Each structure stands twice: as C-alpha cells, then as structure tokens.
Amino acid sequence: MSGPAVNQYVVARPLYSEDSFKEDNAKVHRCHKSMLDHVKLYFSCSKQKAKNAAFTLFPIASWLRVYQVKEWLFGDIVSGISTGLVAVLQGLAFALLASVPPGYGLYSAFFPVLIYFFLGTSRHISVGPFPVLSLMVGSVVTKLVPDATGPSANSTEEMSIEEKRVIVAASVSFLVGIFQLGLGLLQVGFIVIYLSETLISGFTTAAAIHILVSQMKFIFGLKVPGFSGPFAIISTLESIFTQITDSNVADIVTSIIVIVIVFIVKEINDRYKARLPVPIPIEVFVTIIACGVSYGFDFKTLYEVDVVGEITKGYQMPVAPSLEVFQSSAMDAFSMAIVGFAVAFSVAKVYSVKHDYVIDGNQELIAFGVSNIFCSSFKGFAVSTALSRSAVQESTGGKTQIAGLISALLAMITTVAIGFLLEPLQKSVLGALVVVNLKGMLMQVREIPYLWRKDRPDCVVWLVTFIASVFLGLDLGLAVGLGIELVTVVFRTQFPRCSVLANIKGTDVYRDRKDYVRIYEPEGVKIFRCPSPIFFANIEFFREKLIAAVGFNPLRVLRKRNKAIRKIKKLLKKGELQITSKGFFCVGPGAGDVSEDEGNIEELDQPTNFEDLPVQINWNAELPATIQVPKIDLHSVILDFGAVSFVDISALKGLKMSLKELIRIDVEVYIVGCDCNVLEKLEQCSFFDDEIKSSIFYLTHHDAMLHILQKHPDCHEELKPAKVDEHTVQHAGGGSLRNRENAVPISGTKF
C-alpha cells in the first residue's frame, strides 16, 4: 500500500444536524437513578459489599495475602533498617521545629506507623514527622505557650513550659486527626485537587525559608524567643541579628562541618545512586561521631552548648487533649490537615504509578486521621511523610509497609533502650541536619523562570503563595495561595481566549484563522469559538466577544431597522413617501439618519414587523428618504460549543437573547459540537421556541458549513448587485422594488 493512501481517509455519510442524526441513530434509553435509589444502594448490605468494605477499610488484607516472602522480605528488612535510622534522626530534629523536646519526635516516628500499617493504601511512603507540618505545629505551640510569661494553654500553673508545649502540640495534632478522619468519612478526598503542584511548590519553598530561619538559633547557639503571627519571620531575624555577637562558636563550627560533610555525601549519593546498592547513611555516621565527640570532650560544660538532654525512657500513659487548644487553633489545625494529607497523597501517588497499584484518597485521609489521633494521645505531634525518608524506603528495596513497621521498631528500641546515647548530641547538629535536607525544597525557586515562560498565571500563584507564606505565616499563606489559585481559575474561565475559526483548505478541519496561511473563509460566514463553560460570570464577556467577531452589534442593527420601518410607515401615512412602479417617490424633506433614542426601546427590540407595508426591504440597498441603517454582509454564524462543558440557568437567558438578536436581523445561527448533556439541559430549560429551533444544532463544523453552502451557493463569491427579473422594477436611484412574496431591495430617490 502506498504511503499517501495510508495517511488519508475518506468518509461518505449524510450531512447531519442533531435532529437528523437522532432520526438515523436511535439512542439507548438509560434509566438514571434517583437520589432515593442512591441512598437505598448506599445503605443496602450484601456479602460482597461487606467484603469490599472490609478490604477498603483494612487495605493490609489485600496485599498481605499475596505477600511474596522470598522475593520481598529481605528488601523490606534492609529498607526498614535504613529508613528507621533516618526516621530516628528526623524525629529528633523535627521535634525542634514543633517546639517540643527532641525525645517526643521519636513518638511521632513510632505510633503513626503502626496505624498506617493496617489502614494505609500506599506501600512505599514512610509515615512520620514532616518538616513543614512540624513547623506549623510549632507556630501554634509558640503562639499559645510563648517563652516569656503569658497566657497558657492549660490551666495547671505547676506545669513547666516544656510540658505545656507538649500538651499543646498533642492537642492540635489530635484536632488535625479529627479533621482528617471526618473528611475521610465524608468521602471528600478529592479536596486535594484544589491544591495544585504550583501552589504546593510555592508553599513548601516558603516553609523551607521558615525552617531555615527557625534553625538559625540552634546553629548559632542563641536564645531566641518564639514569635507567631504575620511578619513573625522578620521579628525572628531581627532577634537573631541583634544577638549575633553572642553566638556560640562551638555550635557554629560544628554546624558548618556537619552541613559541608552531609551535603557532599548527599551529592555523591545522588550522582552515583545507580551504582550504590544503598545510599550512604551519612546522617547516621555524623550523628554517631558528633555524639561521641560531644560526650568525650564534654561540650555541654566546656563550651556551654545546648544538647538534646534527657530523653524520656519508655512510653507514657495516654492523655486527653485540651479543649482550650481546640478553640484557639481550629483554623490552624484544618490547614495542617489539608497540607499533611496533600503532601502525603502526592508522594503516595508517585510511587503507586511507578509500581502499578491503586491508592484511595478517602482511605488515606482515614488512615492519617486515625494515625494522628492515636499518636497525639501518646504526646506525639502531627505527621505526614517526608520526601527524603520515603525515597530511602523505596530506593533501598522496600516493597510493602513491613519496611515501615521495621523502621518503627528501631524508633521504639531507641526510645526504650538506647535513647540515652543521644543525650550529649548538640541541638546545633540536629539543626544542621534539618538545614542540609532543605536543599530540595529551596531549589524549587528554579521553577519561577520556567513558569514565567510557559504559564504566567501559574507563576503568579507560585509567587503570591510564596511571598504570603513567608511574611504572613504558613496558615494565612496557604489561604492566600488557595484564594489566588481560585481567582486564576475564575479568570481563565471568565475571560477565555475566544477565536474566529476558518477552514483549512482541502480538509474538514477548522482552526483559528490567525494561526494558518492556507485557510478558506466563505463570504458571509463566521465561525466563533468559546473554549469555556458559559455561566453567569462570563455570559457578558461571551456576548461582547461574539459582537466583536461578527463585526457589528446585532441589537443596535435591529433597533435601527425597526426605527427605519416605523419612519417609512409614518412617511407613507403622511403622504411624504409614495410607492410607484419606479420605486419610492419622496415628496417631503426626508427623514435623515435614524437616531437610537427614538421610540419605545422594548418595541424596537422585537422582530422586524412588515405589516401594513406592501414591500419587504433589502437592508443592504440604499433606503428612501436618506434613512441610514448599518449594512451587514453576514448571513450565517456558526458557534463552536465543543469546549462548552455546561451552561447554567443564569447564562441561558443571555445566550438565548444573543441568538435571537442575530436571527431577528436575518443572520442564521448554527451551533456545532454541542455536548449531549448540554443539549438535554437546553431542552429541559425550554430553550427552544418559535425563533430558536433544535434544527440549528449540527454535529460538526463541516456539517454546518456544507448546509450553509447548499443554502447559499454563492456565498463564496463576491457579492453582486441584484439582477432584474419580471418581478423587479429598476429606477433612477439604483435600487429595486418587488412585492412581499418576492423580496428584493427597495430604495427611493430624494427630490
């Protein structure tokens, strides 16, 4: 078969309007379920439904029964040990972000993993402290329990500052879990779709700035009070730089050494990750060495550095959350619930696609909700997943959450047995480890030039979210970012890029006429495309763009014509205008231009009425008595509704009026590519009447164009003056006159 023949196709079919297509192709009658039917189905019970519900609520049952021990177990063990070592260190470090003693970070590395093991749907993410979420918890903690004497989140005055902060962190985390569990039970896991990747990128980059600033006090060994609220970052920086001369040299030197070593080894891990069986656990080695050096040289006494200190051995009894904290931090907790879930779901989705399994957003909400409730009951703080930790769990061969369970066991062993070994560790080392792991989030600023070149509204979302989150705080910044994101969506739909289409010569393809050279545009035909739903907010914009596309205002033309008819009738009645075989004979001074402010506006908007007028007028010919009416050379308009996904009730009236205005000035309107659901809604809302009929709907542009060419065979030629026939009387004015049954131009001669 020859090449050109393979790349061509020929279709022979009738010219279809929507009505004729329905006649030739019967539709399957589908019985749509009512709301009552859905309710009955939801509350019905069967053996299979109960089984599916059990597998949904406990996803472990679906993968544990197919667990391949020989192939997966060794990888899970190696992955669990590697992840556990990282989780222990990150738990200690991120506890500093949450403004609680480091030991409580180990609780957040242990308890949530146990719950997620049974309820989570992702097999690869590592559940535990996440720096952004920890920082958001810390902002609430410092707000409710500041360093200085102030209002307390708990009425027990005998409690120390640290104890109060632990209670606040646990309480707000409990509320985070309640929000997540509630959203999961309500099946609103789709809420994460409103947080775009651009918004999350800008938000997490701003969070990295906050984290960097929050760790500077540990790196410099300074006593900086906790600030909260808008512009808290400026107050923190001001406090740091006013005390910069009091920095602890030992902490600064140690931090610089840790940052340089860890950064270099991490770069080696990234560059040679294909050759390394397991990434070098440099954080673990650095921590062990730092602990040994600090203990051996007694840095705490010699240099007065701030160390981790006593780590509570074992686990404490569950505690009830504080209702006072609930009242003070509801909005903050909701923001944390959304951010924590959005980050975890995004990471889980990446690994589910890579390893070909399905995750359930609603079940993930339930899993994280119960995990946070359970963890906070034992004085832990809110958790999500850390990108670096999840990457370790997946890259080291982890196949299931058994790897997560092993990592939790390492956190438990550290808590109950070997935690005392970490007590001499400098907090500046933990701060340095946090800072060096911010590289990925800080490097997201490189997205700005790309976004500016490719999608400026997205770039605006990124920048506004970033700036607002840096200066106003993460909670308000997220709200501002979400608001600006919704504004951009509204802007794109309210002001879509409408265009006039033309036929690509020799094809049945229609594209924007500005983009192509070899186009064909029949005279008197316009094809208008609106790539957006039509609703209350953009209907006026749609009407304005349609007027711009056709080149005239149909309502103004209609009013001019009705005024002209009214004036002609008035002149005929007064005898100032007479109809003869040679045309109109004007015996008066003439009417002049027809102004828009004459007569009743409502009557002028009605269809042109030729009653009591023995002739019909061709509006493109010269009119009698110097009456001026705009001339139009358009006879057909095609509206492309291929991208119109819905039309709301508020917009129907405006759309219907636009079509009627065109029809009333003898411009035929055709609508193509209309979605079946939109067409059904138009029928249900009584859109069709004596003027707008269902026959104006066609399947494709080409169907409508072929119909127009059949109806107006000369529309592709230059407009020619009307020919004289037996029904036409030519006169000196150059116009012509015919009876009502044979409409021809009429004009008069001014005397």
N, C-alpha and C positions, 0 to 999 in steps of 0.2 A: 504494500500500500504506500502511495507516495506521501511525502511529508506534508505538503499543503492540505491534502484531503484529510489527514488525521487531525489537523488543528482547526478544522471547520465543522460546523454542524448546520443542518437545515431542518427547520420545523415548519410543518404545514398544519395550521389549525385555524378555526374560525376566529374572527375578531370578537373578543369577549368584553362585554361590560359585566358588572357584577350580577345584574339580573339575568343576562343570557347564560352566564356561567352556571348560575344556580339551576336554570332550566335544564341544561345539558348534564349536570353533575349533581346527583342527589346527595345530600349530606346525611351522615349518620346521626340519628336522633339520640342525644345523650341526656340522660336524666340526671340533672345536677342535684346533689344532696343539699337538703335544707340545713339550717343551723341545728334544728332538733335532731336530725339524723346524725350529725357530727357529735352532738352531745351524747346520744344513745350509744354510738360506736365507742366513744371515749370511755364511758363508764361500763361498757359490756365486759365480760370476762370469759376467757376460754383457756384451755390448757396451753395452747400455743402462745397465746398472748401473755400468760403468766410466765412462761418460759422465756419469751423475748424480753419481758420486763426485768426478769432476774439477771439475764445476761447484760442488759443495758445498765442496770444499777451496779452490778459487780462485773466489770469487764475482765477481771482476772480469770474468770471461769472460761472465757473464750480463748485465751492464749495459753493458759496453764495446761489445759488438756492436750494441746498439740506441742507442748514444750519438747524440744529435741535435746535431750540431756547430753549426749556425746558431742554434738556439734556446738551447742550454745553455752553449756555450763562453765567451761573453762574461760571463755571470753567474758562471761558475766562476772566471774570471780576476779579476774585481772582488772576489768573495768571498775568493779565495785571498790577494790582497794585503791586504785588510782584516784577515783572520784572522791572516796572517803577522805583521803589525805588533803585534797584541795578543799573539801567541804568543811573540814575541821578548822583550817586556817581562815577560810572566808567567813565562817560562823563567828570566829573571834573578831575578825576585822570589821565585819558589817555590823556587829553589835555596837561598835563605836559610833557608827552612823546613826543607829537608833537611840543613842544617848543612854544606853544601859551598860552595866558591867559586861566585859567580854564573855564571861562564862555562860551568860544566857543565850549567846549566839549558838552554843552547842545544842541547846534545847531545840532551837529552830532548825538545826541540821538533823535532828533525830525524829521528833514526834510527827511532823507532817509527812515524812516519807512513809511511815507505817500506814497511814490512812490512804495516801495516794497509791500505795502498792495494791490495795484492794479496789479502790474506786476510780482510779485514773485510767484514761484510754490511751495515753501516749506511752510507748515502751522505751523511749530514749531520753526524755528530758530529766534533768536532775532537780528535784524539788528541794527548796531550801531558801536561805536568805538571798535577796536580790538587792543590789546597792541602791537603786532608785527608790524602791519600796521602803527599804530600811531608812533612807534619808527622810522620806515623807513621814514615817513613824516618828523619827527623831524630831522633826519640826513640831509635831503635836506635843511631844514629850517636853521639849524645852519651852513651849508656849504655856503649858499648864503647870509645869514644875520648873521654873527658872532657877538659875544658880543662886541668885540672891533671895532673900526672904520675900515671899509673895504668896499669892493665893495658891492653895494646894488642891490637888485633885482628889485628895482623900481626907476625911475629917479626922483621922488619927494623927495627932500632932507629934506623938512619940516616934513616928516612923522617920527614918533617915531620908535624905534627898534621893539616894540611890533606890531605896525600897519604894518610895513614892513613884519614881520614874518607871520602875519595873511594873508596878500596878497600872500606870497609865498606858505603857506600851502594850501590856497584855490586854487591857480593856479595849483599846482602839482596834487591836488586832482581832479581838473577839467580834467586834462590830463589823469589821471587814468581812469576816467569815459569814456572819448573818446575812449581809448584803449579797454576797456571792451565792450562798445557799438559796436565798429567796429568789434571786434571778434565775438560778438553775431550775428550781421547782416550777417557776412560771414559764419556763421554756423560752427565755429571751437571750439565748446565747448569741443570737445574731447581732446583738448590740455592739459587738466588737467591730463590725464592718464600718461603723461610723468613725472609727479611729484609723485613718489611712496610714500607710507606711511613711508618708511625708511628715504627718503630724507626729507620729511616734519617734521618728528620727530627730526632728527638732526638739521634742520634749526630752528625749534621753540625752541629747547633747547638752541641753541646759542643765539637766540633772547631773551630768558629769562635771560641769563647772561648779555646781553647788557642792558636790562630793569633794572635788579638789580643794575648794576653799575650806570646807569643814575639816579636812585632814591636815591643813597647814598648821593648826595649833599643836597637833601631835608631832609633826615633823620638826617644828621649831621649839617644841617643849614649852609652850606658853599656856597661861591660864586665861582663856578667852570665854566670856560668858555666852550663853546660848541666846541668840536673837531669833525672833519669829515675826511673821507678818511681811507685808510688802517692803521691799528695799532692805530686808534683813541682811542680804549678802554684802551690801555696802557698809552696814554697821559692823559686820564681822571683819571685813577687810580693814576698816578704819581702826578697829581694836587691835588687830594683828600688827599693823604697821606702826601704831603708837608704842607697841611693846617690843618692836623688833630688836632693839638693843639688849633686851633681857633674854634673848634666845639661848637655849641650851646647846652648846657647841657639840657635845657628845651625841645628842639626838640628831642634829643637822648632819654630822659626818656619817653616822650610822645610816640615816635615811638615804643620803646620796649614794653610798656604797651599795645598799640594797637595790635602789632603783636602777643603777647602772648595770649591776650583775644580772638582775632579773630581766631587764629589758633586752640585754644582749642575748641571753639564753633563749628567751621567747622568740626573738628574731630567728635564731638558729632553728628552733622547733618549727617555725612557720616555713622557713626556706627548705628544710630537709625533712618535712613531715612524711613525704613519700618513702624515704629511706629508713626513718626511725620507726621501729616496731611500737614504741610507746614514747610519747613526749617526755622530755626530761623534766621531772618534778622539781624544778628549781626552787619554787616557793618552800617546799618541804625542807630541802637542803639548807636554804638560807635561814629558815626559822630555827632549825636544829643548831646551826652554828651560832646564830645570834643568841639563842638561849644559853648555850654553853659559855660564850664569851661574857655575856652579861652576868651569869652566875659566878664564873671563875674570877672575874675582876670586880665583882660587887658594884656594878654600875649604879645601882639604886643609892648606895651610900656614898660612893666616891664622886659621882657626877650629879647626883640628885635627879636622876631621870625618872620618868613616870613609867611604871611597869604594869603588867596585867594584874598582878597581885593574886590574892587568894581566889581560887576557883572552887565554887561550892561542889563538894563531892556528893555524887548521887543525885537523886531527883526529889523534888519537894511535893507536898500534897497539892492537889488541885485547889485553885482559889476562884472565888466568884468575881466577875468583872464589876467595875464601878459604874453605877448608873449616872453619876455626875459626869464622868468622862464621856458617856454616850451622848449626853445632852450637849456637851461642848465640842464634840468632834464628829458629829454625824456627817457633815458635808465632806470633811477630810477623809473619813472612812470610806465614803462612797467613791471618792476619787481614787483612793488606794485600791478598792475592789476592782474598779474598771481597769486601772493601769496594770495591776498584778495579773489579772486574767488576760488582758490584751497581749502582754509580753509573752506569757507562758503559752498562750494559744498560737501566737505567731511562730514561736520556736518549734512547738509540737507539730504544727502544720508542715514546716520544712522537712522534718525528719519522717513524718508519715508519708509524704510524697516520695521521698528518697527511698524508703524501704517498703513502699506499697502496702499500706494498711490504712484503715479509716479511723479518724478521731471524731468524737462527738462534742461539740461546743457546749451544749447544755450539761452533759455529764461532767465535762471538765470544770464547769462552774460549781457543780455539786461537790466534786472531789476537792477542789481548792477551798470551798466554803467549809466543809467538814474538817479539812486539814487545819485551817486557821483557827477554827473554834476549838479543836482538840489541843492544838499547840499552845494557844493563848491560855487555856485552862491550866497549863503547867508552867506559866510565866514565860512562854516564848513570845516572839513577835511575828508579824505578818510575813508570809513567804510567797514566793513565786518560783521563778527559775532563773539562774544566772547563765548567760550565754556561754561563758568560758567553761563553766563546770559541766554544762550539758554537752559541749563539744568534746570535753575529755571523756565523758561517759560513752559517747557514741564512737569516737575515734579509736578508743582502746579496745573495741570489740564487744561492747555491751549490746545485748540483743533484747533484753526484757528488763522489767523493773526489779528483777532479782539483783541486778547490779546496784540499783538504788538502795535495796534492803541491806546489802553488804556495806555500802557506804554509811548507812545509818548505824550499823553495828559498830563501825570504827568510831563514830561520834559518841556512841554510848560507852565504849571502852575508855575513850579519853575522859568522859565525864566521871565515870565511877572508879577509874583505876589510875590513869597516868596524867590526869589534868594538872597535878602539882608540878610536873616537869615544865609546864609552860608559864608558871608564875613569874620567873625572872625576865620573861620576854618584854622588851621595851614596846610601849604603845607606838612609838615612832616607827618601829619595824612594821607593825600592822598597818599604820597609816601609809607607809611607803608601798606596801604590797597592794593596798587599795588604789593608790595613785597610779602605779605602773600598769594596773589592769584597766585603767580608763582609756588606754590608747585607742581601742576600737570605737568607743563612743565619741571621743574627741575628734577622731579622724572623719567623722560624718560631716564635718564642715566642708569637706571636699565636694559634697553633693550640690552645694549652692551654685557654682558656675554651670554645672550640668542642668540643673532645674531651670536656671535663668534662660538658658539657650533653648530648652525643649518645652518647658511648660511654666510660664511665668506665674499663673495663679497658684500652682503648687509651690513655687519658690516663695511666694508671699506667705502661704500657710506656714512653711518651714521657718521663715524669718520671724514672723509675728509670734508663733508659738515659742520659738527660742528666746526672743527678747522678753516676752511676757513672763515666761517661766523663770528666767534669770532674775529679773528685777521684782516681779510681783510674788514670786514663790511658786512652787510646783503645783499646788492645788488651783490657785487662780490662773496660773499659766495654762494649765490643761483646759480649763473652762474657756479661756480666751481663744486658745488654739482650736477647740471644737467649734466655737462660735464663728471664727473666721473661715473655718473649713466649710461650714454650712452656708455661710454667705457666698463663698465661691461657687458652691453647687447651685444656689439660687441664681447667682449672677449668670452662670453658664446656661441655665435653663430659661431664665427670664429674658436674656439677651442672646439668643442663639445666632449662629452665623448663617443667616438666610442667603439664598443664592438663586440666580436665574439659570436654568439648565438649557442646554442645546443638544441636538442630536449629533453624535459622532458619525460623519459621513460613511455610508455603506454598512452601518450596523444598526442594531436596535438598542444601542447603549446611549444613555443620556447623562451628561456630566456638566459641571459648572462651565459656562461659556467663557469665563475669564481664563481658564486653565489650558484650553486646547486651541489649536490653529484650524484643523480641518473639521469645522462644525457646520451644521445646516440648521438654519432658523427660518421656517416658513413665515411669510409675511402675515401679520395679523394674529400671531400665536405667541403666547408667553407661557413658560413653564416655571412655576415658582415652588421652591423647596424650603420647608421649615424643619430643620433637624432637631426637633424638641417636642415634648408634650405641649399641648395647648391648654392652658389653665388660666385661672383668674389673674395671675400676676403678669402674664406675658401676652394676653389677648390684644391689648392696645398696641404693644410692640409688633405683634403679628400683623395687625391691620395697617400700621404705618409702613412696615416693610413691603406689604403687598401693594400699597398705593405707590410706593417708590418703584417697585418692579414694573408695574403696568404703565407708569409714567403720567398718571392723572388721578384725581380724586373722584371716584365714581359718584359719590353723594353730591359733590358740587356740580358735576355734569348733569345729574338727574334734576337738581333744582333749577339749573339754567334752562333745561329743556322744558320743564313744566311751566316756568315763567314765560318762556317763548310761546308755548301753546296758549297760555292764558292771554298773552298780549295779542297774538294773531286772532283769537276768537273775539277779543274786545274790539280790535280794529275792524274786523268783518262786521260785527254787530253795529258799529258806528258808521259803517259805510266808508271808512277811510282806506279800506283794503278790499279789493274785489278780485274774484277769480274769473278769469277768462280763458278762452282756448289757447291764448298765448302766455298764460301764466298769471301771476298776481299783478294786479294793477293798483298801484298805490296812489291815492288821491289826497292823502294827508301829509303832514310834515314828517312822518316817520317816527319810529319808536326808539331808535338809538340802541345803545347797549342795554342788556338786561341785568340789572343790579341784583345782588343777592339778598338785599334786605327788604324786598318787596313781597307782600302777600303773606299768607299763613304758612309757617315753616313746616308744620305737620302735614299739610296737604301737599306741599312741594316734595316731600319725601316719598310720596306714594307713586305707584307705577304711572307712566305717562298715559293720559286719558285723551283718546282721539274722538270721543263722542261729540256730536254736533259739528264735526269737521269733515267735510266731504273728501278730503285728501289725507294721505299719510306722508310724513316728511322724511326725507333723507337728510340726516343731520350733518353729513359731511359736505353737502352742497351749500351754495350761497342762499341765505334766507332773505325773505322780503323785509322791506322797511328798515334795512340795516340792523336787524336784530342779530346780535353776536352770541353764538353758543360754541363752546370749545369743540373742536373736531377731534375725533379719535380714529385711529386706524387699526384698532384691535377688535377682533371678533370672537376670540377664544382664549380662555385662560385655563391652564392645567395646574392643579395644586397637587404637589407630591406629598402624600401623607405616609410615605414609607417609614419615616422615623418618628411618627406621632404615636406614642405608646398609649396615651389616654387623652381624653378631652373631658374636663369637668363641667358640671352644670353651669357654673358661673360663666365659663367661656363659650358655651353653646349659643347663648343669645348674641354675643358679639360676632361669632363665626357666621351664624345664620344671617345677621344683618349685612355682613361683608359680602356674602354670596348674593343676597337679594339686591344689593346696590348695583352689583355688576350685571345681574340678569335684567334688571329694570332699564338699563341703558343698552340692551341688546347685545351684551357680551356673554357668550356661552361659557359656562363654568363646568369643568370636569375634575374629578378627584380620583387619583390613582394610588395604588399600593396601600390602600387603607386596611388596617388590621381588622380581622373579623370581629374581635371583641369591641373595637371602637365602632364598627358599623352597627353591631347589635345594640350598643348603647344609644346611638343616634336614633335608631328605630324606636327604642323604648321611651326615649325622651321626646317623641313627636317632632323630630327634626324636619321631617318631610311634610310638604303641603302642596298647594296648587302651583307655587313658583319653584320650589326646590324638590326635585323628584329623585327617586333612587336610581333612575337611569343615568344620572351624571357620574356614577361610580364605575371605574374601569379597572381591570386587573393590573395593567402595566402602562407605562408612558406610551409605548408603541401602539397599543390597542387604541388609546385615546387619540393619538396623532393620526393614525390611519383613518379613524372615524371622521376626524376633522377634515382630512384631505378629501375624503369621499363627499363630505357635505359642502366643502368649499374647494372645488377642484382647481380654482385659480389663485388660491391663497399664497402659492409660492411664486407667483408672478407679480410684477409691478402693478399697482392699482391703476386701472384705466377708467376714463370717463364713461358714463352710461351710454349705451347705444340707443338710437332712436328706433322704435318699432311702432306697430299700429296703435299701441296704447299711449304713446308718448307725443307730446306737442312741444317742439323746441321753440324758444323765444329769444328775444334780444339779450336777455340777461344771462344767457348761457345755461340756465337751469332747465328743468323739465317738470312736467306735471302729469300725473296719472291718477286713475281712480283708486279707491281704497282696496279693491281686490288685487290691483297690480301696483304695489308700492314702488314709486320712482321718486327721484329727487324733485323738489319743488323750490322755486325761488321767485322772487319778484324783482321788478325793475323800479328803481326810485326815480320819480319825476319831480 
